Amino acid sequence: MDLEFRNLSYTVYNKIVRGVGKQVVKGVSGRFMSGQLIAIMGPSGAGKSSLLNVISGYKSAGVSGELLVNGQPRDEQLFKRSSCYITQEDLHQPLLTVREAMDVAAKFKLPKGVKRPSEDILQQLGLLEHQHTRTDQLSGGQKKRLSIALELVNNPPVFFLDEPTSGLDTVTTVQCVKLLKQLARQGRTVVCTIHQPAASLFEIFDQVYVLADGRCIYQGDTDAMVPYLSSVGLSCPRHHNPADFIIEVTENPHNTKMLCDEILNGRIYKSTKMDTTINEPINNMQLKICYQIEDESGETEIVLSNDKCTFKVKQLNEISNSTTSLDQISRDDSSLAWMKIQESTHQYPTTYFQQFSILLRRMLLQISRNRQALWIQSIHHVMCAVLIGLCFFDTANDGTQMFNHLKMCVGLVIFFSYTQIMVPVLVYPEEVKLVKKEHFNSWYSLLPYYAALTVSKLPVQVTLNMIFCTIVFFMVGVPFSAARFIVFCIVGNTVSLVSEGLGMAIGSVFSVSNGCAIGPAAIAPFLGLAIYGFDFAHRIPLLMNIIMKTSFIRCGVVAMVLTVFGFGRKPLECTDVYCHFAKPDVLKQYLDIENSSVWLEILIMVSIMISVRFLCYMGLRYRFAT
Ligand SMILES: Nc1ncnc2c1ncn2[C@@H]1O[C@H](COP(=O)(O)OP(=O)(O)OP(=O)(O)O)[C@@H](O)[C@H]1O
């Protein structure tokens, strides 16, 4: 697939100061041909990653200009399925082996019945001997190869890689780039950003696209760069790394402007030799040859432009009849192989239900393997339950201790809230990055992911909450009745699920560092309202009263009090002369909740849980769509 972009701009907007935008890619044009390994280079902050994100479709908000595939305006959905984006960070599902990760990728990406190529790909990328190693135990280079292997499963014709060599040593870097070249030679279009490669590495690339300050200052064959720079008066010293040289010349803004003007901000392509790929581009991109010059060394420079000349290029099928080269054969085969897969599929190769089931199995497997987390959670729940139990040990029937029972109910709800809100706030931002990668690369839709995420957490969460509730219930000595015990557990679990949803919503929107602060910050108002509300409910304005009554913490506390002191609870024993609150109804009246229903409070909490989870899902959708 040949990619082209015209007058492409990308503006990022400041989320804090509204309306303030910064143009990071400034009206650039260019084209990336199939069968080529292309490097996007430039000084730090030039806009390389931004350009890659925009061309790949990874970012779409704030983008203007034309994006074409094989000369036609591209269908974003189709293009997304025919390309893959490999992020700089090698994000892999933890606690799976290489082979398991490959098999999961194959299940998502290939329709049922298609032979899974996992073993062949692992063999090809030198990972077969590590197939039983866990992904988090792989070396940097192996992780990068695994990232590529996972996307190779459905053989997409376009690969985008953001800084694939970052963090790798020199030898591994060369191996990685050679591997990318091999993929390109099989007919794919491989585009990657790279930060000042060594001279030996630079030579491996077929084409370079150099950016400075968001503008294109060179586009063309790698070999053509030095002669071209000489022709405009910027001679690269002998034995100097050309990649370093072009970045050094951008230090002078005059050079940047001159080079950008010369190359028409990417509308011109510089080439050294005349071959079929350049002379007769195998697409209908309407690239035109402006002029050809033969220099002293006998090399021919061909300058192509999109808007200066009128040369009409041939279509792929026309040329493939007349000219046949090894490159073209492999290119055709690759495209055909991909087309076969795509033709048999709709938006995703698997149904939503299949995606849900694959995701659920993967998540359950990961949860079951995460023994450390399971132990920590279990010990945490048991310890907290025993502590609360000890604080209020066997006092549930003491009429003089009524306010302590109330504190216990508040304490239980706070325990469930804080325990469940903090984990997703801290863990989810990392998970979101991985999900974004997989979702962007068309592995699965967000809906089945979200459904599987919700369901997969339930068994462990509910079991631990039940253990917690049982310990507290019996240590405190709440009179046992089946109904009271069951509703006690239901209230605990509901508060826990609302809090988890809130934590996920916060964690999916904010980064980890913000999340640390935002978690407690988000819950504090609820706590404030809950505690404030009991004493002054009748004095506060109506709106405040409504907000307070829909605080899930307050709902949880009210539901807990109604459960503990409801369900036909008899008056408490009084060891003092007079116990004002010995009758549970007196406490309920005092708290202004004598007319409340435990089921209504649970219903409000369930509604809050559904709303929060829906908001989280919509937030993720919005975030991934832009
Ligand atoms: N979301 C954003 N908000 C504000 N500025 C941004 C945003 N994204 C990118 N930028 C700015 O755009 C410019 C280009 O960023 P980009 O990451 O594309 O550069 P780069 O060439 O890839 O840099 P490096 O090689 O250092 O990774 C930088 O000045 C960066 O600060």
The ligand as a Tripos MOL2 file, in Angstrom:
@<TRIPOS>MOLECULE
LIG
   31    33     1     0     0
SMALL
NO_CHARGES

@<TRIPOS>ATOM
      1 N1         -0.4090   16.8820   23.5400 N.pl3     1 LIG1
      2 C1          0.5090   17.8450   23.4220 C.ar      1 LIG1
      3 N2          0.3800   19.0050   24.0900 N.ar      1 LIG1
      4 C2          1.2800   20.0030   23.9550 C.ar      1 LIG1
      5 N3          2.3650   19.9100   23.1610 N.ar      1 LIG1
      6 C3          2.5500   18.7880   22.4810 C.ar      1 LIG1
      7 C4          1.6410   17.6850   22.5590 C.ar      1 LIG1
      8 N4          2.0830   16.6960   21.7560 N.ar      1 LIG1
      9 C5          3.2200   17.1650   21.1980 C.ar      1 LIG1
     10 N5          3.5010   18.4030   21.6300 N.ar      1 LIG1
     11 C6          4.6260   19.2450   21.2440 C.3       1 LIG1
     12 O1          4.8320   19.0730   19.8730 O.3       1 LIG1
     13 C7          6.1980   19.0660   19.5690 C.3       1 LIG1
     14 C8          6.5370   17.8120   18.7950 C.3       1 LIG1
     15 O2          6.4080   16.6920   19.6520 O.3       1 LIG1
     16 P1          6.8150   15.2400   19.1690 P.3       1 LIG1
     17 O3          6.6940   14.3080   20.3200 O.co2     1 LIG1
     18 O4          6.0770   14.9050   17.9460 O.co2     1 LIG1
     19 O5          8.3400   15.4720   18.8090 O.3       1 LIG1
     20 P2          9.4420   14.4130   18.4150 P.3       1 LIG1
     21 O6         10.1200   14.9450   17.2190 O.co2     1 LIG1
     22 O7          8.8760   13.0560   18.3070 O.co2     1 LIG1
     23 O8         10.3970   14.5410   19.6730 O.3       1 LIG1
     24 P3         11.3460   13.4130   20.3700 P.3       1 LIG1
     25 O9         12.3230   12.9730   19.3650 O.co2     1 LIG1
     26 O10        11.9980   14.1740   21.4770 O.co2     1 LIG1
     27 O11        10.4350   12.3290   20.8490 O.co2     1 LIG1
     28 C9          6.9380   19.1880   20.8710 C.3       1 LIG1
     29 O12         7.3220   20.5280   21.0400 O.3       1 LIG1
     30 C10         5.9240   18.8060   21.9100 C.3       1 LIG1
     31 O13         6.1400   19.4920   23.0880 O.3       1 LIG1
@<TRIPOS>BOND
     1     1     2 1
     2     2     3 ar
     3     2     7 ar
     4     3     4 ar
     5     4     5 ar
     6     5     6 ar
     7     6     7 ar
     8     6    10 ar
     9     7     8 ar
    10     8     9 ar
    11     9    10 ar
    12    10    11 1
    13    11    12 1
    14    11    30 1
    15    12    13 1
    16    13    14 1
    17    13    28 1
    18    14    15 1
    19    15    16 1
    20    16    17 2
    21    16    18 1
    22    16    19 1
    23    19    20 1
    24    20    21 2
    25    20    22 1
    26    20    23 1
    27    23    24 1
    28    24    25 2
    29    24    26 1
    30    24    27 1
    31    28    29 1
    32    28    30 1
    33    30    31 1
@<TRIPOS>SUBSTRUCTURE
     1 LIG1         1 GROUP 0 **** ****
